[in-house]
């Protein structure tokens, strides 16, 4: 696993063309604030609502969508948009995402500082969790932040 953090835009043509993306969502698929709003504009919310029935509830799992050839890992870390995730629900979501990434044979994943914007998790803890979850993989992880 390689892990790189750099300032910049997550949604550049180069990243979209070469990386799977991931971000945190709630199981109500609100995607109405923060970076999730950008994913919604890409079509992720529409795809989630069409592809996954309402029985998807709870937290601690990942739903994969594909929008115009871009794989998106939607890390379900909380039940409602106004809830806050825990480092444990983030880890569970990342564990599920890792399994799916390996199964899909994806080699590159880009993400924002997941769980740290509106969700208010501590980036130091999140960074270590990401590194632990992906430690035994060959995945190239890129974190883009503004």
URNORDA-V235126 format. One record per pair of residues at least 4 apart in sequence whose C-alpha atoms are under 8 Angstrom apart, sorted by the first residue. I is the first residue (numbers start at 0). GAP is how many residues later the second one is. Records with the same first field share a line. If there is no record, write none. Layout:
# URNORDA-V235126
I = GAP + GAP
This chain:
# URNORDA-V235126
0 = 133 + 134 + 135 + 136 + 137 + 138 + 139 + 140
1 = 136 + 137 + 138 + 139
2 = 128 + 137 + 138 + 139 + 140
3 = 137 + 138 + 139
4 = 137 + 138 + 139 + 140
5 = 136 + 137 + 138 + 139
6 = 137 + 138 + 139
7 = 136 + 137 + 138
8 = 135 + 136 + 137
9 = 5 + 100 + 101 + 102 + 134 + 135
10 = 4 + 5
11 = 4
12 = 4
13 = 4
14 = 4 + 95
15 = 4 + 5 + 54
16 = 53
17 = 90
18 = 51 + 52 + 88 + 89 + 90 + 91
19 = 50 + 51 + 52 + 53 + 86 + 88 + 89 + 90
20 = 49 + 50 + 51 + 52 + 88 + 89 + 90
21 = 50 + 51 + 52 + 53 + 87 + 88 + 89 + 90
22 = 13 + 49 + 50 + 51 + 52 + 88 + 89 + 91
23 = 12 + 50 + 51 + 52 + 53 + 90 + 91
24 = 4 + 5 + 6 + 11 + 49 + 50 + 51 + 52 + 53 + 56
25 = 4 + 5 + 33 + 50 + 51 + 52 + 53 + 54 + 55
26 = 29 + 30 + 31 + 32 + 49 + 50 + 51 + 52 + 53 + 54
27 = 29 + 51 + 52 + 53
28 = 16 + 19 + 20 + 52
29 = 15 + 50 + 51
30 = 5 + 6 + 8 + 9 + 14 + 50
31 = 4 + 5 + 8
32 = 4
33 = 4 + 83 + 84
34 = 4
35 = 4
36 = 4
37 = 4
38 = 4 + 5 + 6
39 = 4 + 5 + 6
40 = 4
41 = 25
42 = 4 + 24
43 = 4 + 21 + 22 + 23 + 28
44 = 4
45 = 4
46 = 4 + 18 + 19 + 20
47 = 4 + 15 + 17
48 = 4
51 = 4
56 = 22
57 = 18 + 20 + 21
58 = 17 + 18 + 19 + 20 + 30 + 34
59 = 15 + 16 + 17 + 18 + 28 + 29 + 30 + 31 + 32 + 33 + 36
60 = 14 + 15 + 16 + 31 + 32 + 33 + 34 + 35 + 36
61 = 11 + 12 + 13 + 14 + 31 + 32 + 34 + 35
62 = 10 + 11 + 12 + 13 + 34
63 = 7 + 8 + 9 + 10
64 = 6 + 7 + 8 + 9
65 = 4 + 5 + 6
66 = 4 + 5
72 = 24
74 = 15 + 18 + 19 + 22
75 = 14 + 17
76 = 8 + 9 + 12 + 13 + 16
77 = 5 + 6 + 7 + 11
78 = 4
83 = 35 + 36
84 = 4 + 5 + 30 + 34 + 36
85 = 4 + 35
86 = 4 + 34 + 38 + 39
87 = 4
88 = 4
89 = 4 + 25
90 = 4 + 38 + 39 + 42
91 = 4
92 = 4
93 = 4 + 36 + 39
94 = 4 + 38
95 = 4
96 = 4
97 = 4 + 35 + 36
98 = 4
99 = 4
100 = 4 + 5 + 6
101 = 4 + 35
105 = 33
106 = 31 + 32 + 33
107 = 31 + 32 + 33 + 34
108 = 30 + 31 + 32 + 33
109 = 31 + 32 + 33 + 34
110 = 30 + 31 + 32 + 33
111 = 31 + 32 + 33
112 = 4 + 10 + 30 + 31 + 32
113 = 12
114 = 4 + 5 + 6 + 8 + 11
115 = 4 + 5 + 6 + 7 + 10
116 = 4
120 = 4 + 5
121 = 4
122 = 4
123 = 4
124 = 4
125 = 4
126 = 4
127 = 4
128 = 4
129 = 4
130 = 4
133 = 5
